[in-house]
Amino acid sequence: MEAADAADVIRELREDRAEHDAEERFRSRVALVIAVLATLLAIATLGGGNVAEDMINSNIHASDTWAFYQAKNIRQTAMNLAADEMETLLLASGPTLPEQARRDIEDKVARYRATAARYDDEPDPDAPADSLRGEGKKQLAVQARNWEAQRERAQEQDANFDYSGVLYQIAIVLGSVAILALSRPVLWIALGMGGVATLLMLNGFFLLVHLPL
């Protein structure tokens, strides 16, 4: 073998070695990207699971509170009807009704009206003056709406985590394809999808932007 041929062979070996090293570096970097994406996917999955639990709990609390509200409303209606019947009895009896019986009926009417009013507005005596704690219809309606608002917020958060998880999974698959095909364009697509997924995940935690559902 002549010296020139030997030099060409050595140069080709060096080029092959350099190309091989470049491919290995590319594969290592893509593997690192996939690991990061998998970690972020785990965080997004955890966040989605937490808001799903919040959504279920808020829905249960809202349903229970509205049911309590309806029970209070039924009791209030019954008290008002009873008071109306007694007032009708007083009017029908006129002056023929004994004075003691009249006073007893009037006392019952007053108690029924007071109970009906308490069913409508019954704040917690141990709570601050501006607190919405209590068991009156007024307080229960506000509490139920607050639970509904929390449920709707959790629903919005859950949608962000769902979209984020899907995009992370697609990005991880594309990263694997990039390793097999040694394709930088595919890697850039995976990075782009991972970036969008990260924004969605952050929006799931902080809900800075409301997505159309």
SULVENQUI-V782633 format. One record per residue. N is the residue number from 0. RES is the residue in one letter. SS is DSSP state (~ for helix, > for strand, _ for the rest). BURIAL is b if it has 24 or more other C-alpha atoms within 12 Angstrom, else e. Layout:
# SULVENQUI-V782633
<<N & RES & SS & BURIAL> <N & RES & SS & BURIAL>>
This chain:
# SULVENQUI-V782633
<<0 & M & _ & e> <1 & E & _ & e> <2 & A & ~ & e> <3 & A & ~ & e> <4 & D & ~ & e> <5 & A & ~ & e> <6 & A & ~ & e> <7 & D & ~ & e> <8 & V & ~ & e> <9 & I & ~ & e> <10 & R & ~ & e> <11 & E & ~ & e> <12 & L & ~ & e> <13 & R & ~ & e> <14 & E & ~ & e> <15 & D & ~ & e> <16 & R & ~ & e> <17 & A & ~ & e> <18 & E & ~ & e> <19 & H & ~ & e> <20 & D & ~ & e> <21 & A & ~ & e> <22 & E & ~ & e> <23 & E & ~ & e> <24 & R & ~ & e> <25 & F & ~ & b> <26 & R & ~ & b> <27 & S & ~ & e> <28 & R & ~ & e> <29 & V & ~ & b> <30 & A & ~ & b> <31 & L & ~ & e> <32 & V & ~ & b> <33 & I & ~ & b> <34 & A & ~ & e> <35 & V & ~ & b> <36 & L & ~ & b> <37 & A & ~ & b> <38 & T & ~ & e> <39 & L & ~ & b> <40 & L & ~ & b> <41 & A & ~ & e> <42 & I & ~ & b> <43 & A & ~ & b> <44 & T & ~ & b> <45 & L & ~ & e> <46 & G & ~ & b> <47 & G & ~ & b> <48 & G & ~ & b> <49 & N & ~ & e> <50 & V & ~ & b> <51 & A & ~ & b> <52 & E & ~ & e> <53 & D & ~ & b> <54 & M & ~ & b> <55 & I & ~ & e> <56 & N & ~ & e> <57 & S & ~ & b> <58 & N & ~ & b> <59 & I & ~ & e> <60 & H & ~ & b> <61 & A & ~ & b> <62 & S & ~ & e> <63 & D & ~ & e> <64 & T & ~ & b> <65 & W & ~ & b> <66 & A & ~ & e> <67 & F & ~ & b> <68 & Y & ~ & b> <69 & Q & ~ & e> <70 & A & ~ & e> <71 & K & ~ & b> <72 & N & ~ & b> <73 & I & ~ & e> <74 & R & ~ & b> <75 & Q & ~ & b> <76 & T & ~ & e> <77 & A & ~ & e> <78 & M & ~ & b> <79 & N & ~ & b> <80 & L & ~ & e> <81 & A & ~ & b> <82 & A & ~ & b> <83 & D & ~ & e> <84 & E & ~ & e> <85 & M & ~ & b> <86 & E & ~ & b> <87 & T & ~ & e> <88 & L & ~ & e> <89 & L & ~ & b> <90 & L & ~ & e> <91 & A & ~ & e> <92 & S & ~ & e> <93 & G & ~ & e> <94 & P & ~ & e> <95 & T & ~ & e> <96 & L & _ & e> <97 & P & _ & e> <98 & E & ~ & e> <99 & Q & ~ & e> <100 & A & ~ & e> <101 & R & ~ & e> <102 & R & ~ & e> <103 & D & ~ & e> <104 & I & ~ & b> <105 & E & ~ & b> <106 & D & ~ & e> <107 & K & ~ & e> <108 & V & ~ & b> <109 & A & ~ & e> <110 & R & ~ & e> <111 & Y & ~ & b> <112 & R & ~ & b> <113 & A & ~ & e> <114 & T & ~ & b> <115 & A & ~ & b> <116 & A & ~ & e> <117 & R & ~ & b> <118 & Y & ~ & b> <119 & D & ~ & b> <120 & D & _ & b> <121 & E & _ & b> <122 & P & > & b> <123 & D & _ & e> <124 & P & _ & e> <125 & D & _ & e> <126 & A & _ & e> <127 & P & _ & e> <128 & A & _ & e> <129 & D & _ & e> <130 & S & _ & e> <131 & L & _ & b> <132 & R & _ & b> <133 & G & > & b> <134 & E & _ & b> <135 & G & _ & b> <136 & K & ~ & b> <137 & K & ~ & b> <138 & Q & ~ & b> <139 & L & ~ & b> <140 & A & ~ & b> <141 & V & ~ & b> <142 & Q & ~ & b> <143 & A & ~ & b> <144 & R & ~ & b> <145 & N & ~ & e> <146 & W & ~ & b> <147 & E & ~ & b> <148 & A & ~ & e> <149 & Q & ~ & b> <150 & R & ~ & b> <151 & E & ~ & b> <152 & R & ~ & b> <153 & A & ~ & b> <154 & Q & ~ & b> <155 & E & ~ & b> <156 & Q & ~ & b> <157 & D & ~ & b> <158 & A & ~ & b> <159 & N & ~ & b> <160 & F & ~ & b> <161 & D & ~ & b> <162 & Y & ~ & b> <163 & S & ~ & b> <164 & G & ~ & b> <165 & V & ~ & b> <166 & L & ~ & b> <167 & Y & ~ & b> <168 & Q & ~ & b> <169 & I & ~ & b> <170 & A & ~ & b> <171 & I & ~ & b> <172 & V & ~ & b> <173 & L & ~ & b> <174 & G & ~ & b> <175 & S & ~ & b> <176 & V & ~ & b> <177 & A & ~ & b> <178 & I & ~ & b> <179 & L & ~ & e> <180 & A & ~ & e> <181 & L & _ & b> <182 & S & _ & e> <183 & R & ~ & e> <184 & P & ~ & e> <185 & V & ~ & b> <186 & L & ~ & b> <187 & W & ~ & e> <188 & I & ~ & e> <189 & A & ~ & b> <190 & L & ~ & b> <191 & G & ~ & e> <192 & M & ~ & b> <193 & G & ~ & b> <194 & G & ~ & b> <195 & V & ~ & b> <196 & A & ~ & b> <197 & T & ~ & b> <198 & L & ~ & b> <199 & L & ~ & b> <200 & M & ~ & b> <201 & L & ~ & b> <202 & N & ~ & b> <203 & G & ~ & b> <204 & F & ~ & b> <205 & F & ~ & e> <206 & L & _ & e> <207 & L & _ & e> <208 & V & _ & e> <209 & H & _ & e> <210 & L & _ & e> <211 & P & _ & e> <212 & L & _ & e>>
